[in-house]
């Protein structure tokens, strides 16, 4: 008769070997972003360089048509994390959406105002037709703020809804509108076609543009997964901000969203140089959101829209 203890030892050994495999099963996560732009550069890097895989996170990256669709996907549970426009996220929370901001992808507004070649100054925009994503959305708000700062009042120009950045780019370059806000790297492509850069949205508005946003209930139930995701993204951001990785970061951007390496390198120098558009360590503060609330005439405490506890755990040393 075979030794029963040997058989038992074999079974226990097999079970012991299976346990780590189960523990290391990938944590699946759906992340939604709103277009082929560099606002999401940190997570593109985290995916390409395997930082997410290192944390045991399997990421499904989904590109939505617009920021409103992103938010809807988050609220309905079709996504677990979104790279949301901060203004849109705050507006949704003011209406009762059970979501919260847990970190930032950009510390500043990344929109660039591009105009037709014949537009020499902001004053030349008076009486012209300009383009926005929607008439009441973040791009329209930032456009109006930038123009107002440069002496162009809202009643002196017309505004048309065009949809996302690719649509606005097409409308600008074919002459349908005199100017619009574009997101990199399409502003560089527009410049190569003779369009004129008049300024940046961050010159008129101080606040983050893209923020990591989650459902509160999901985050509470899946804290470890969220912390791992944010740790991966923070590692991607650190990689991005290291000048030694300039070329590789540009290559990853081109591989992920297209465009040319020349434009990606220009984007890198603009955003990781003195402008520092991307959010180092994914950091943001309640004060950073106050600008949006002030713009809306809200007296709400900006801290109510934030939960940075997950980010603090992600950035803490293991």
C-alpha positions as CSV (number, residue, x, y, z in Angstrom):
1,X,0.0,0.0,0.0
2,X,1.3,3.4,-0.9
3,X,2.3,5.7,1.9
4,X,-0.9,7.8,2.8
5,X,1.3,10.5,4.3
6,X,3.2,10.9,1.1
7,X,0.0,11.3,-0.8
8,X,-1.3,13.9,1.7
9,X,2.0,15.8,1.5
10,X,1.6,15.9,-2.3
11,X,-1.9,17.2,-2.2
12,X,-1.0,19.9,0.4
13,X,2.0,20.9,-1.7
14,X,-0.1,21.3,-4.8
15,X,-2.6,23.4,-2.9
16,X,0.2,25.5,-1.4
17,X,1.6,26.0,-4.9
18,X,-1.9,27.0,-6.3
19,X,-2.6,29.7,-3.6
20,X,0.0,32.2,-4.8
21,X,-1.2,31.8,-8.4
22,X,-4.7,32.7,-7.3
23,X,-3.4,35.7,-5.3
24,X,-1.5,36.9,-8.3
25,X,-4.4,36.9,-10.7
26,X,-4.5,40.2,-12.5
27,X,-6.8,42.9,-11.1
28,X,-8.9,43.9,-14.2
29,X,-9.7,47.5,-14.6
30,X,-11.4,49.6,-17.3
31,X,-9.9,53.0,-17.8
32,X,-11.7,55.5,-20.2
33,X,-10.1,58.5,-21.8
34,X,-11.7,61.0,-24.2
35,X,-9.5,61.2,-27.3
36,X,-6.1,60.8,-29.0
37,X,-4.3,63.5,-27.0
38,X,-1.3,63.7,-24.6
39,X,-3.3,64.4,-21.5
40,X,-3.1,60.7,-20.8
41,X,0.6,60.3,-21.4
42,X,1.4,59.0,-18.0
43,X,-1.0,56.0,-18.3
44,X,0.1,55.4,-21.9
45,X,3.6,55.0,-20.5
46,X,2.5,52.9,-17.6
47,X,0.8,50.5,-20.0
48,X,3.6,50.3,-22.5
49,X,6.4,50.0,-20.0
50,X,4.7,47.3,-18.0
51,X,4.3,49.3,-14.8
52,X,0.6,48.2,-14.6
53,X,1.6,44.6,-15.1
54,X,4.2,44.9,-12.4
55,X,1.4,45.9,-10.0
56,X,-0.8,43.0,-11.1
57,X,-3.3,45.3,-12.9
58,X,-4.7,44.3,-16.3
59,X,-5.9,47.5,-17.9
60,X,-8.6,47.8,-20.6
61,X,-8.1,51.2,-22.2
62,X,-11.2,52.6,-23.8
63,X,-11.4,55.8,-25.8
64,X,-14.8,57.6,-25.5
65,X,-16.2,60.1,-28.0
66,X,-16.4,62.9,-25.4
67,X,-16.0,63.8,-21.8
68,X,-19.8,63.5,-21.1
69,X,-19.7,59.9,-22.4
70,X,-16.8,59.2,-20.1
71,X,-18.7,60.3,-17.0
72,X,-21.7,58.3,-18.0
73,X,-19.6,55.2,-18.4
74,X,-18.2,55.8,-14.9
75,X,-21.6,56.4,-13.2
76,X,-23.1,53.3,-14.8
77,X,-20.2,51.1,-13.9
78,X,-19.0,50.5,-17.5
79,X,-15.7,51.9,-16.3
80,X,-13.9,51.9,-13.0
81,X,-11.5,54.9,-13.6
82,X,-11.7,57.8,-16.1
83,X,-9.4,60.6,-17.0
84,X,-12.1,63.1,-16.5
85,X,-12.3,66.8,-17.4
86,X,-12.2,68.4,-13.9
87,X,-15.0,70.9,-14.7
88,X,-17.3,68.1,-16.0
89,X,-16.5,65.9,-13.0
90,X,-17.3,68.7,-10.5
91,X,-20.5,69.5,-12.3
92,X,-21.6,65.9,-12.1
93,X,-20.8,65.7,-8.4
94,X,-22.8,68.9,-7.8
95,X,-25.8,67.1,-9.4
96,X,-25.4,64.2,-7.0
97,X,-23.2,61.8,-9.0
98,X,-21.5,59.4,-6.4
99,X,-18.0,59.9,-7.8
100,X,-14.8,61.5,-6.5
101,X,-11.5,62.8,-7.8
102,X,-8.5,60.7,-6.6
103,X,-5.6,62.3,-8.5
104,X,-4.6,64.5,-11.4
105,X,-3.1,63.8,-14.8
106,X,-2.6,67.4,-15.7
107,X,-1.8,70.2,-13.3
108,X,-2.8,72.9,-15.8
109,X,-5.1,73.4,-18.7
110,X,-3.5,71.9,-21.8
111,X,-5.8,73.5,-24.4
112,X,-4.0,75.7,-27.1
113,X,-5.9,78.4,-28.9
114,X,-5.3,78.1,-32.7
115,X,-6.6,80.5,-35.3
116,X,-6.6,80.9,-39.1
117,X,-3.5,82.4,-40.7
118,X,-5.3,85.7,-41.3
119,X,-6.0,86.2,-37.6
120,X,-3.1,88.2,-36.3
121,X,-4.3,89.1,-32.8
122,X,-7.2,88.3,-30.5
123,X,-8.9,91.5,-31.6
124,X,-9.2,90.0,-35.1
125,X,-11.6,87.4,-33.7
126,X,-14.4,89.9,-33.2
127,X,-17.4,89.1,-35.4
128,X,-15.9,85.6,-36.2
129,X,-17.3,82.1,-35.8
130,X,-15.3,80.0,-33.3
131,X,-15.5,76.3,-32.4
132,X,-16.0,74.4,-29.2
133,X,-16.7,70.8,-28.3
134,X,-20.2,71.7,-27.0
135,X,-21.7,75.1,-26.2
136,X,-21.7,74.4,-22.5
137,X,-18.6,72.3,-21.7
138,X,-15.0,72.7,-20.6
139,X,-13.6,73.7,-24.0
140,X,-16.2,76.5,-24.3
141,X,-15.6,77.7,-20.8
142,X,-11.8,77.8,-21.3
143,X,-12.2,79.5,-24.7
144,X,-14.4,82.2,-23.3
145,X,-12.1,82.8,-20.3
146,X,-9.0,83.1,-22.6
147,X,-10.8,85.5,-25.0
148,X,-12.2,87.6,-22.1
149,X,-8.7,88.0,-20.7
150,X,-7.5,89.2,-24.0
151,X,-10.3,91.8,-24.5
152,X,-12.7,89.8,-26.6
153,X,-16.2,89.7,-24.9
154,X,-18.7,86.9,-25.4
155,X,-21.1,89.1,-27.4
156,X,-18.5,89.9,-30.0
157,X,-18.2,86.5,-31.6
158,X,-20.3,83.4,-32.4
159,X,-19.7,79.9,-31.1
160,X,-20.6,76.6,-32.7
161,X,-20.5,73.1,-31.3
162,X,-18.1,70.8,-33.3
163,X,-17.4,67.8,-31.1
164,X,-13.9,66.5,-30.1
165,X,-10.5,67.7,-31.0
166,X,-10.2,65.9,-34.4
167,X,-13.5,67.6,-35.5
168,X,-12.3,71.0,-34.3
169,X,-9.0,70.5,-36.0
170,X,-10.8,69.7,-39.3
171,X,-13.1,72.7,-39.0
172,X,-10.2,75.1,-38.3
173,X,-8.0,73.8,-41.1
174,X,-10.7,73.8,-43.7
175,X,-11.8,77.3,-42.8
176,X,-15.2,76.6,-41.3
177,X,-14.2,78.4,-38.1
178,X,-11.7,81.2,-37.5
179,X,-10.3,79.7,-34.3
180,X,-10.7,77.0,-31.7
181,X,-9.0,75.3,-28.8
182,X,-7.0,72.2,-29.7
183,X,-5.4,69.5,-27.6
184,X,-1.8,68.4,-28.3
185,X,-0.4,67.1,-30.5
186,X,-3.0,68.4,-33.1
187,X,-2.0,72.0,-32.4
188,X,1.4,71.3,-33.7
189,X,0.0,69.7,-36.9
190,X,-2.3,72.7,-37.3
191,X,0.7,75.0,-37.0
192,X,2.5,73.0,-39.7
193,X,-0.5,73.8,-42.0
194,X,-0.2,77.5,-41.4
195,X,-2.5,78.0,-38.5
196,X,-1.5,80.6,-35.9
197,X,-1.1,79.9,-32.1
198,X,-2.5,82.8,-30.1
199,X,-2.2,81.4,-26.6
200,X,-2.7,78.7,-23.9
201,X,-5.8,78.2,-21.8
202,X,-3.7,78.1,-18.7
203,X,-2.8,81.7,-19.2
204,X,-6.4,82.6,-18.3
205,X,-7.4,79.9,-15.9
206,X,-5.5,78.3,-13.0
207,X,-6.7,74.7,-12.4
208,X,-6.2,71.1,-13.5
209,X,-7.7,69.9,-16.7
210,X,-7.7,66.1,-16.5
211,X,-8.3,64.2,-13.2
212,X,-8.5,60.6,-12.2
213,X,-12.1,60.0,-11.1
214,X,-13.8,56.9,-9.7
215,X,-17.1,55.8,-8.2
216,X,-16.9,56.2,-4.4
217,X,-18.5,52.8,-3.7
218,X,-16.2,51.0,-6.1
219,X,-13.1,52.6,-4.6
220,X,-14.1,51.7,-1.1
221,X,-14.6,48.1,-2.1
222,X,-11.5,47.9,-4.3
223,X,-9.0,50.0,-2.5
224,X,-6.0,47.8,-3.2
225,X,-6.7,47.7,-6.9
226,X,-7.1,51.5,-7.1
227,X,-3.9,52.1,-5.1
228,X,-2.0,49.7,-7.4
229,X,-3.4,51.6,-10.4
230,X,-2.4,55.0,-9.1
231,X,1.1,53.7,-8.1
232,X,1.5,52.5,-11.7
233,X,0.3,55.9,-13.1
234,X,2.6,57.8,-10.7
235,X,5.5,55.7,-12.0
236,X,4.5,56.5,-15.5
237,X,4.5,60.2,-14.6
238,X,7.9,60.0,-13.0
239,X,9.3,58.3,-16.2
240,X,7.7,61.0,-18.3
241,X,9.3,63.8,-16.2
242,X,12.8,62.3,-16.4
243,X,14.6,64.2,-19.3
244,X,16.5,61.0,-20.0
245,X,13.3,59.4,-21.2
246,X,12.3,62.3,-23.6
247,X,12.9,60.2,-26.8
248,X,11.2,57.1,-25.5
249,X,8.3,59.0,-24.1
250,X,7.8,60.6,-27.5
251,X,7.9,57.2,-29.2
252,X,5.3,55.8,-26.8
253,X,3.0,58.8,-27.5
254,X,3.3,58.3,-31.3
255,X,2.8,54.5,-31.0
256,X,-0.4,55.0,-28.8
257,X,-2.2,57.9,-30.5
258,X,-0.4,58.5,-33.8
259,X,1.1,61.8,-35.1
260,X,4.8,62.4,-35.7
261,X,7.7,62.1,-33.4
262,X,8.7,65.7,-34.2
263,X,5.3,66.9,-32.8
264,X,5.6,64.6,-29.8
265,X,9.0,66.0,-29.0
266,X,7.6,69.5,-29.2
267,X,4.8,68.5,-27.0
268,X,7.3,67.0,-24.5
269,X,9.3,70.2,-24.4
270,X,6.2,72.4,-23.9
271,X,4.6,70.3,-21.2
272,X,7.5,68.9,-19.2
273,X,9.6,72.0,-19.6
274,X,8.9,75.3,-17.7
275,X,5.1,75.0,-18.3
276,X,4.8,71.7,-16.4
277,X,1.4,70.9,-17.6
278,X,1.4,67.3,-16.5
279,X,0.8,66.7,-12.8
280,X,4.0,65.5,-11.1
281,X,3.2,62.6,-8.7
282,X,-0.5,63.0,-9.8
283,X,-0.8,65.7,-7.2
284,X,-3.6,68.2,-6.9
285,X,-5.1,70.2,-4.1
286,X,-8.5,71.4,-3.0
287,X,-7.3,74.9,-3.9
288,X,-6.7,73.7,-7.4
289,X,-10.4,72.9,-7.7
290,X,-11.5,76.1,-6.1
291,X,-10.9,78.0,-9.4
292,X,-13.7,75.9,-11.0
293,X,-16.1,76.6,-8.1
294,X,-15.3,80.3,-8.2
295,X,-16.1,80.3,-12.0
296,X,-19.5,78.7,-11.2
297,X,-20.2,81.0,-8.4
298,X,-20.2,78.1,-6.0
299,X,-19.4,78.5,-2.3
300,X,-18.9,74.7,-1.8
301,X,-15.8,73.5,0.0
302,X,-13.5,72.1,-2.8
303,X,-12.3,69.4,-0.5
304,X,-15.7,67.6,-0.8
305,X,-14.9,66.7,-4.4
306,X,-11.6,65.0,-3.5
307,X,-10.4,61.9,-1.8
308,X,-6.6,61.8,-1.9
309,X,-6.3,59.0,0.6
310,X,-5.7,56.4,-2.2
311,X,-3.0,58.5,-3.8
312,X,-1.2,59.0,-0.5
313,X,-1.1,55.2,-0.1
314,X,0.1,54.8,-3.7
315,X,2.9,57.2,-3.1
316,X,3.9,55.9,0.3
317,X,7.1,53.7,0.3
318,X,6.3,50.0,0.4
